[in-house]
Amino acid sequence: MRTAALLCLALALPELAPGAPAAEQALNAEAESLYRRAQQGKFYAEAARLKPEVLPTSDGKSFLVVWKGAARPKRWIASLHGTGGFATDDLALWHPRLAERGIGLVCLQWWLGSEGPRAYYRPQEVYRELDRALRRLGAKPGSVMLHGFSRGSANSYAVAALDAGRGARYFSLIAASSGGVSTDYPPTRAIVDGEFGKEPLKGTRWVTAAGAKDRNPDRDGIPGMRRTAEWLRGQGAVVLEAIEDPDQGHGALQRNPKNAERLLDLFLAR
């Protein structure tokens, strides 16, 4: 708690250069290097202006960014960025939709800045870090929406299964955005093989989102996400709605503000 408070204080100091927030001081060398990579992100400057809380992960390899739409948010979004993405950019993209809704946001930097099979946290590691952060923030079971974009969406199925099957049951809604399920993907096979408990997705609530102009329609576009919705139903999940945008491509959920607002309406309705 003391470290987090120092982070917030340091970020507010006026003499700091916008491109070098003091949040890095609380990160070890490995995580600090990754945070510096994030400063090269397209939306980093917008994220820095929000003065988020920056927390190190438990293993010291990465970080999370936390922003609160209220002093004590009753609802939270836990968000997983896409391939080669940054948690800071995720914050900047979500913030305009959340500023007046009082929702808190936790974005995990789950890409570790490298290439190869261990370039990303595995679902078990993703859930470990989200659980740790959400507990610290006082999030209640059923108060969180898990959002995954692209690769983050492809891994959200296993993360949701961990939460519902053997976790704290934080997620009252999961948003799978432009990232269809792949049945031969090891995290997905783990769900079917019962590694996260018997029928862990049964009763979980989902919204899928896709654009008609996605470059990989059968995987991430409307056909791919319709196939994903059927797979989810086969696992006993409830698919509340499919957000399908005829004018957008990859990332249609956030590219069109109306789509994101619709998702938030569904999240807050319960």
Secondary structure, DSSP 8 states (H G I E B T S, - for coil): -HHHHHHHHHHH-TTS-TTS-GGGGGS-HHHHHHHHHHTTSTTHHHHHHT--EEEE-TTSS-EEEEE-SSSS-SEEEEEE--TT--HHHHHHHHHHHHTTTTEEEEEE--B-S--STTSB--HHHHHHHHHHHHHHHT--TT-EEEEEETHHHHHHHHHHHHHHHHS---EEEEEEES----TTSHHHHHHHTTTT-SSTTTT-EEEEEEETT-SSTTTTSHHHHHHHHHHHHHTT-EEEEEEEETT--TTHHHHSHHHHHHHHHHHHT-
